[in-house]
Amino acid sequence: MNEKFYSLKKEKQDKMINGAMQVFAQYGYRHSSTDEMVRVCGVSKGLWFHYFENKSGLYSFVASYGLKYAMLELSMKPVRSGTDYFELRYHIEECKMVMMEKYPYLPLFLGSIVREEDPDVEELIREPRAKYAGQLSDIMMQADYSLLRRHEDYLLLIDMLDYTLEALLADAYRSSVFSAGRYLMEVRKHISAMQKLL
């Protein structure tokens, strides 16, 4: 990444970061194109490559930036220790909605980063991705798992909830207008349904 990028006005930086996040979130690294980023944010292709050497350098920068921003937001809303597992899971989704105020596609992009396996960028994002996963793990380690542990397959239930919330988020992005309130209401309904099952 060319250090001159930070000399751009913050508004222009955010426009480029948001455009890249949107395209990478929707298509993944391999299928994303700078042509699509140009279309999304209206910044010339030449400008992209003036600041970023290539697509992998751009992805690495935007992924690292997004993960750091997400970790900052997660750390700004502390949680109580010994909190119910489901409340902590809801807390993380609330934090994602706060992230959207500045970076609308960041929550969707985070899921994409976690799943990214392209060898061109996997090594570049390994460290920031591990730090983000560690922070989420630290938050969830505070949870009271006693009710869940009564069930033989509680880890499978946790996975089911994670996949469900990921699908809800993707569906929310596909709707004509993203509503954080509506999304959180759906999250609450699904979490409550899981709690009732247990």
C-alpha positions, 0 to 999 in steps of 0.5 A: 500500500502506498503511504500517500493513500493516507494523505487523501482527504478522509472522505475520499479514503472512506469512499474507496474503502467502502467501495472495496469492502462492498465488492470484496464482501459480495464477490470474495477476493477471486471474483472481485474486480477493480472495474466493479469498485470503480463503478460502485464508488466512482473513483478511477481505476488509475487512482486505485493502482496509484495507491495500491500496487495490485488487487492483493495489496488492496485486499490486504489493506482493506481486510486489515483495516476492516478487522482493526476497525471491527475490533475497536468497535467491539472493545468500545462496548464492554460486556459483563462477565458471566453473561448468558451465551445468547446475550453475548451473541446478540451483543456482537450483532449489535456491535456489527450494526454500529460498524455499519454507520461508517462502513455499511458493508463491513459486517458482511465483509467480516464474514467473507474475510473469515472464510477467505481461502485464496492463496494469493491473500490468505497469508497476507490476512492471517495475522489480523484475521487471527487477532479478530477471531481471538477477540471474538473468542475472548468475548464469548469465553465470558459466556455462561455455557451451563445451560448449553452444556446440558445438551450433548450436541451444544457445539453443533447448536452453537454452529447452527446459530452462527450459520443462521445469523450469517444467513440472516445478515446476507438476506438483510443485505439482499433486501432493497433497503437494509434496516439495522432495526429489522435485522436485530429484531430477526436476530432476537427472534432466532436467538429466542427460538434457540433458547426455547429449544434448549 
